[in-house]
Amino acid sequence: MSYHLINLIYLASATLFMLGIKFLSSPNTAAKGNYLSMIGMGAAITITLATPGLHGFAMIGAGVAMGAVIGGYAAIKVKMTSMPEMVALFNGCGGAASALVAMAEFRGPGSEFDSFTLIALLLSMIIGGLTFTGSLMAYAKLQGLISTRPITYPAQQFINGIIVLTTLVLASLLFRDPANMPLFLAILALALGLGVLAVIPIGGADMPVIICLLNSYSGLAVSMTGFALRNNALIITGSLVGASGIFLTKIMCDAMNRSLANVLFSAFGKVVESADDTGEGPAGTMKGFEVEDVATILANAGTLIIVPGYGMAAAQAQHATRELGDYLAEQGVEVRYAIHPVAGRMPGHMNVLLAEADVPYDQLFALEDINDDFASTDAVLVIGANDVVNPAAKTNPASPIYGMPVLDVEKATTVIVLKRSMNVGFAGIENELFYMNNTKMLFGDAKSSLQKLLTALKQ
């Protein structure tokens, strides 16, 4: 088969990938975007297998079978509420694959590497290695296997700096002796360690940013692997993933009004601040209400905005949320959903969950599209959200989230907050909203509370 034909099909696959990304920008065309991307990937895999001189088909077939079984099982069994953890694992798998390919190429026939190839192999292994272990740490935090709070220790940044410096020194030594496998493995070990140490000091509130960044890393590692193997499909695909991941990382940082450096190095959420710490504590008393009281408020509302948060995902309450919203809409209430860009554990987490529960797309509104409407809204139902609705971001310069764009829910006539307990959110600070005169707290599991509310409304 002609290499020109192979590269032409790679180019067609890349075009399908870009079209797929374009269509993913709208819920109405997202499914089409997925299909186009799947066709492009299928074409790239097929033509790769037809490359002249390729061997080891039994091993390739075994790998494809294993991947199909694992992927199929995950697609069937993993719940939508666990998508952030799955995305973290997928990022890690991409990084691990790049690092393994780099190792296999380094141990391949011959020991001579030109400078360009050696640089590409090193970058593929280093970026892939730290992406792998960093993604495992992100998965462990998201899954609750380790604390979502930042894990820090003395001189942490200094130690990380020493690791980076040592890696650069070993890389320079490897250029003098390109066939030195122990040096190569030592660099890999440092990259794996750096991935762990770079992610553990990052708190749960910053997981949306870290998932985006690790996604970008995995794409860069794939791209470097493509340069080492002279494979255009890997170069283009990796570049697309790397670039889109960086853009999304920037969007997430802007949504929190923080820099990437602050996310990576500030250990945000480590210190739990209370009202007494700053002298600017919430005024008023937190008021708990019964289901019947809240149901009466909802029944008499003409307009309602529902604000979902991670608590909704943790309680798997997206279907109960949609059922309540549908019932109120049938009774003549105007129901809309306000989505904060960093609500949940990954970009678009709330959109994904609500779409899975068949909430109409035209009821979903981004922060910038609905924030001005809260002042004219009868009732707001906050389901498991905390920091993204905290007025301290606008009023308290001493607050660690000061300057972060938040939903102006406190401007509504009545705010109803569904919350399991009085615990603080990921930022570790009290929420002024919960103490305001127009806020009614309904404590309990979000799914159970919503079901009780629906029952009370129907009576």
BELSUL-V145111 format. One record per residue. PHI is phi in whole degrees, 0 to 359 (* if undefined). PSI is psi as a letter, one per 30 degrees, with the letter a starting at -180 (NA if undefined). Layout:
phi psi
PHI PSI
PHI PSI
This chain:
phi psi
* k
292 k
294 f
295 e
295 e
300 e
291 e
295 e
291 e
301 e
295 e
296 e
297 e
298 e
297 e
296 e
298 e
293 e
296 e
300 e
297 e
300 e
290 f
290 f
287 f
229 k
302 e
290 f
244 g
299 e
298 e
298 e
298 e
298 e
297 e
298 e
294 e
297 e
297 e
298 e
294 e
300 e
295 e
295 e
294 e
298 e
290 f
295 e
294 f
268 g
297 k
302 k
87 f
289 k
221 l
79 h
295 f
295 e
294 e
296 e
299 e
296 e
295 e
298 e
296 e
298 e
297 e
295 e
294 e
296 e
294 e
296 e
298 e
296 e
297 e
276 e
267 e
287 k
281 l
300 e
292 f
259 g
300 e
303 e
298 e
294 e
298 e
299 e
295 e
298 e
301 e
297 e
296 e
298 e
295 e
297 e
299 e
296 e
296 e
293 e
297 e
298 e
295 e
296 e
291 e
294 e
270 g
289 l
302 k
85 l
235 g
260 k
230 k
286 l
300 e
298 e
296 e
295 e
298 e
297 e
296 e
296 e
295 e
299 e
288 e
293 e
294 e
296 e
295 e
289 f
294 e
298 e
288 e
297 e
291 e
296 e
293 e
297 e
299 e
298 e
292 e
295 e
277 f
81 g
286 f
230 l
298 k
283 f
288 l
302 k
255 j
235 l
207 l
302 k
61 g
299 e
293 e
296 e
296 e
299 e
297 e
296 e
297 e
298 e
297 e
298 e
299 e
295 e
295 e
296 e
296 e
295 e
292 e
293 e
295 f
281 f
223 i
299 f
262 g
281 j
294 e
303 e
297 e
300 e
291 e
295 e
296 e
298 e
299 e
295 e
296 e
297 e
294 e
295 e
300 e
293 e
290 f
281 f
261 e
298 f
277 g
258 k
278 l
299 e
296 f
260 g
300 e
303 e
291 e
293 e
299 e
298 e
293 e
295 e
298 e
296 e
301 e
298 e
294 e
298 e
296 e
297 e
298 e
297 e
298 e
298 e
296 e
294 e
267 f
59 h
249 j
294 e
297 e
293 e
298 e
291 e
297 e
298 e
294 e
299 e
295 e
298 e
292 e
296 e
296 e
293 e
299 e
293 e
300 e
297 e
297 e
294 e
296 e
297 e
294 f
255 f
57 h
225 l
275 l
297 e
299 e
295 e
296 e
283 e
240 f
269 f
53 h
300 k
95 g
290 e
263 k
273 j
262 k
247 l
299 e
289 f
293 e
254 f
77 g
244 h
293 l
299 k
262 k
104 a
234 k
289 k
247 j
272 k
236 l
271 l
302 e
298 e
295 e
294 e
299 e
297 e
298 e
294 e
296 f
263 g
277 k
269 f
227 k
221 k
244 k
261 k
246 j
275 l
221 a
298 f
300 e
294 e
295 e
297 e
273 f
53 h
258 g
296 e
289 e
296 e
297 e
295 e
297 e
295 e
299 e
297 e
296 e
296 e
297 e
296 f
273 g
98 g
278 k
281 j
249 k
223 l
239 k
256 k
247 j
277 k
299 f
249 g
288 k
102 a
246 f
205 l
302 k
76 g
302 e
292 e
300 e
297 e
294 e
290 e
294 e
295 f
269 g
66 h
288 k
303 k
299 e
286 f
264 f
265 k
228 k
285 l
309 e
291 f
269 f
234 f
301 e
288 f
271 f
298 e
297 f
252 g
256 k
290 e
216 k
237 k
248 j
266 j
247 j
74 g
265 l
223 d
297 e
284 f
237 g
273 j
298 f
301 f
296 f
252 f
247 f
242 j
300 f
279 f
284 k
294 f
258 g
302 k
96 f
287 k
297 k
233 l
285 k
277 h
294 f
293 f
279 f
289 l
298 e
224 k
242 k
250 k
247 j
267 j
213 k
291 e
208 a
270 g
298 l
283 l
276 a
297 f
289 f
76 g
232 l
293 k
259 j
299 f
302 e
293 f
254 g
282 l
295 f
266 g
258 k
244 k
265 k
239 j
275 k
139 l
299 k
300 e
297 e
296 e
297 e
294 e
295 e
294 e
298 e
296 e
297 e
295 e
293 e
279 f
283 NA
